[in-house]
Amino acid sequence: MPLTQRQMYRRRRIVVFSAVAVVLAMTFYLPLTLLAPLGEVSATILPVEEPVLAEPEISTPSYGASAIGALDRPGVLAQGGSADPVPIASITKIITTLVVLDSKPLQLDEAGPTITFDETDVDFYYDQLAQGGSIAPAYAGQQLSQRDVMTAVLLPSANNYAQSLANWAFGSEGAFVTAANAWLTEHGLTNTTVTEPSGIQETNRSTAADLTELARLAISNPVIAQIVSTSSAEIPGIGSVSNSNKLLGIDGVDGIKTGTLDVGWSCLLFSADVTVGDKVITLVGAVVGGPDHPTINTAIRELIADATAGYTVVTLASDGEEFAEYDTPWGDEAAAVSESTLDAVVWGEDEITATVAPTSMRAADAGESAGTVEFQVGSETFSVPLVLSDDVDDPGVWWRLTNPAAMF
């Protein structure tokens, strides 16, 4: 049966519209779907198992006052005994030399200006001799460099040389005492008092916590750190002098200053470098008021051992460890993995937290950046780059054509 004119017209319209649709598809739809950028795929963050560390156990002496700290963290790791200021004996000389260097600074290995002794210095010698203090020879006209005088103060602990050094730098002991107490306040050592430069008087007092901060200041000064780590030295006119610190060189001890008041009051301000993993940790502290030096030396060795044991090497991230995963709408899967292994030396009481920050991903090759994971360990932050574990390929023509909603 022949088609009516209306039917023929209708068929022509269908053919024309179909052709137009094909042309439009070819012109717009196909390029848009085949060339359109893929939408970003967000990562699913995986739970991170954060290490839980054992609480350190540090035993402190039952006598006097004691504390130990570390340069990599503020405050003390542990302290025991009296919390009140106690006599610090010749540890005072560390304050004396720091205050003098603040006024008369020296460079490392610099001898400094010449100090000429006079009758006042001879009087210091006889006054200390009468009190049973530690002394070194002094006579009018004697000339020594500032460095040599400081060495005699810090190694054999010559009381009269501490007086001579303070008098030379400030003009009188009274002026030195004023400067010293201002210096202590300036450095936050508010529980420490100095009444004379040698330490022979019991009125020179401090707390174990303050002394730990003093130890930080002492070893942060390169001149003092160098002198107190020396076992012996030659001083013109005096000869060879030896360091009174018998712990020097044992268990990493490299300073700082002994102190003794009569019988039954022995002290040591100390520093020690210990190695945990590949990190050197500097421990500082003090034991004051012990019965004798051998006893406090044993206690300090135990403090150092306990504090060292309180540090642990923790693996925060292992090479290739997964921290997030990608699951694309077109079926590709990949993970954001650690680019490398990260170990950290951690103190036992430190809290460890992890923050994973993966990037959103389109098509990408394995090994491309995939964000970071940051670990907060106490006050320190460690960052590890994340990379893509596998290729995320383009979904291909068929998927693009059949999933337009995912494309636009």
Protein Blocks (a to p, Z undefined) as FASTA:
>chain_A
ZZdfklmmmmmmmmmmmmmmmmmmmmmmmmmmmmpccddddddddddddddddddddddd
fbhcdddddfkbghjfbdehjfbdcdekjmlmmmmmmmmmmmmccdehiabjaddddfkl
mmmmmmmmmnopacddddehiacdfklmmmmmmmnopaklmmmmmmmmnopaklmmmmmm
mmmmmnopakbccfbfnopamkbccdfklmmmmmmmmmmpmklmmmmmpfbdcdehkbpa
ddfblkgopahiabjbdcdehehiacddddddddehjbccddddddehiabfklmmmmmm
mmmmmmmmmpccddfbdghiafbdcddfkopacddddfbdcdddddfklccddddddddd
ddddehiaebjadddehjbccddddddfbdcddebjklmmmmmmlmZZ
